[in-house]
Structure formats: C-alpha cells, structure tokens
Amino acid sequence: MTIWDLCIKRPVFTVMLVSAPLVLGLVSYNMLGVDLFPNVELPVVVVTTTLRGTSVEVMETSVTKPLEEIINTVNGIDELRSTTQEGISRITVQFFLDKNRDVAAQEVRDKISTIMAQLPEGVDPPIIDKFDINAMPVVTIAVSGKRSMQEITEIARRRIKEDIESLSGVGAAILVGGRQRAVNIWIDTDKLTS
C-alpha cells in the first residue's frame, strides 16, 4: 500500500498528518523571539596607526607592512585588509566566527607591542579597536551654502556639531571635511639672527 492509497482511504489520518505540523508551526511562531537589532559581536579588530606628515609610500613600507606581517601570525584570521592614506594606516582583521572578539583584540594587541620599537620615530601608538555594530553612525548631515568654505565649516562646528553633542544619548558627533582655519608663520631668519 502506497502513501497516496493510505491518504485516500483514510481522510481523517490525512487531515491529522497535515494539521500536526501546521499547529506546531503556529504555536512555535508565537513563541519565537524577534529582535530588530540583535546583539551580534563580530570578531573584527581594526588597528589604526598615524604618523603625521608622512607620504603614502613611506607609510605603506615602514608602518603598514610590518604591522601586517606581525598581525598575520595571530591564529584564526579569516581576512586581513589594509588601507594606507597620507599619515594614516588602517588594518582590518576579520577572524573566524568561533573566535572570541575580546581574545582576538588582546592577541593583536600583544603582537603589536612586540614590534613597536621597530616602527619609525614619531609614530603614534596604534589604536586597537573592536568593531562594534552599535557604534555605527545613525545620522549623517551634509551642510552646504553660498558662503565661503571656512564660514560653512565654522557654522557646522559651532551650531550643529556642538548642539548635537550636547544631546543625551549621543555618543559622538564627528565633523568630516570642511576647511579648518590655519595660521601660517614665515620666519625671516636674517631678521631673527640680528
């Protein structure tokens, strides 16, 4: 006797066979916990190193490459990416999901401490930060106008950034771009020596 013969001859059995998973699914659906923003801790560590006034080529060879080589010896690395800009080196280390994020950050910190003496003089200590989804920007505001770039930057800093920082629940407000006021001083060495 095949399954379809059994279902045709016994309709009550067929209804019970179909309704049992349906009832179990409805009961389980009501008990299912749903969170829009679940607490996920990805094992990603970001190492940021700065050396002011350094070109990209020098930053790549003297800071990024040695740091990459020493970080690459840590166990459990899934992916290692680096970005080098003028005066800034940023290395993103992604570990396998079974690695604890705090342990991974500590291992990276330990490895970097062994190579600090070999980095160029004047380099700031590397900032080793664990990637946090909750620290991602929530709001981005673009400011533009018909005034000069310096005026727009001052308005954005004084009237927008400082007001947003004073609100409760705001972790940080970062001003990106714009033109900062700078004072250039040229010294006449002949007059200085006289």
N, C-alpha and C positions, 0 to 999 in steps of 0.2 A: 504494500500500500504506500503510495507516494504522499508527499505533504499536501499537494492540492486536492487529492481524493479525501484525505482526512479533514481538510478545511471545508470541503463542500458537504460532506456527510455530517459533520458536527459544527454547526454555525455558532453555537454558544462558546465552544472551545476557541474558535477563530476570533470572536469578539474579545474574549478574555486575553488571548495571546497578543492582540493588538493594543488593548486598553492598558495592560500592565506597564509597558514602557512609557506610555503616554501619561499615566497617573504618576509614576515615579519621576518623570521629567518635570511635570508641573510642580510637584512638591519640592524637588531639588532646586528648581528655578527660584522659588520664593525664598529659599534659604541661602542662595548664592550671594556672597558679599561682592559688591561692585564699588570701586573707588575710581574717581576720575583722574586723580594724580596719585598713583600708588607709590609707596616709599621704595624706590629702587636705588640701590647703591652699586653703580657700575665701577668695576676695578680699573679706573683710568687715573693716571697720575700725570700732571703737567709740570714740567721743570722750566722755569723762566729765568734767564740769566741776562744781565745788562752790563755793558761796558761802553760808557758814553764816548761819543766821537769816533767810533770805530767803523770802518767800512765793512761792507757785506762780506767781501772776500776774506779779510782778516778775521772777522767774527766767525766765519764758517770753519776756517782752518785751525784757529787757536782756541776756540771755545766749543762750538757745536760738535765737531768731530771727536775730540777727546771725551766729551760728556756722553756722546752716543756710544762710543766704544766701551766705556765703563758701565753704562746702564744696560747695555746688551748682555752683560754677564749675569744679570738677575734672572732667576728661574721663573717660568710661567708667562713669559711675554708672548702675546699674540701678535701685536703690531707695534711698530716703533716709527713715528713720523716726526720730522723736524722742519721748522720754518725759521729762516735766518733773515733778519732785516738789519738795517743800519743801526748798530748798537744794541740789538735785541736778538737773543736766541731762545726759541721756544721749542721744547721737545715734548711730544705727547706719547706716553707709554700706555698702551692698552694691554691689559692682562686677560687671561682666560677667565671665564665667569666663576669658576670654582675658587679663585684666589681672593682672599680677604683684602679689602681695599686698604685698611689700616696697616696690615702687614706688608703689602706691596709698597706703600708710601715709605714705610720705615726702611725697607730693604734698599729702595732707591736712594733715600737719604744717607744711609750707611755707605753705599758705593760711591756717592758723590763726595762724601767727606774724605775719602782716601785720595782723591785726585785734586783737591782744592789747591794744594801747593804748586801744582803744575800749570794751573791756569794763569793767564797774563796778569801782571800787576795792575791794580785799579779795578779789577772786575768785582762787581757787587756779588755778595753771596747768593747762590741760586735760590730762588723761591720754589719750594716743592709743594704743590697744591693738589689735593684730591678733587677730582671732578665731581661737582655737585649739581644735579639737575635743578634743585630748588634755588640755586644761585644764578640761574639764567635770567637775562633781562626780561621783564614783563612788558615794559612800555618803552618805546623808542620815539623821541620827539625830534623833529627836524625844524630848525629855525632858519628863516631867510628873510630878506627885506631889501629895501632900496637904500640902506645906509652903507657906510663903509664896513669892511670885514671886521675891523677892530671894534667898532661900535656894536655890531651884532654879537660878537663874542662876549663883550662886557655885559650886554643885556642878558644874554643866555646864562652867563655865570651868576650875575647878581640877582636877577629877577626870577629866573626859572630854576636853575640848579640849586641855589641856596634855599629857595622856598620848598622844593621837593624834598631836600634832605631833612628839613625840619618836621616833616610829616611823620606821624607814628607808624611803625610797621615798614618803613623804607630802609632797606639795608644799605644801599649806596646809590648815588647818582653820579654818573661819570660824563664829563664833557669831552667829546671827541671832535677833533677838527678845530677850525677857527684859527684866529691869529692872536697869539699872546703878545702882549706889549714887551718890547725888549729895548734896552738901552745899550748902545754900543759906545765904548770909550776907546779913543785912539790916543795913545800917549806919544808925545813928541820927545824922543829920547834926548835930543840935543838940549832942549829947554829943561828937561828933568835933571840932566847931569850938571847944568850950570846952576 
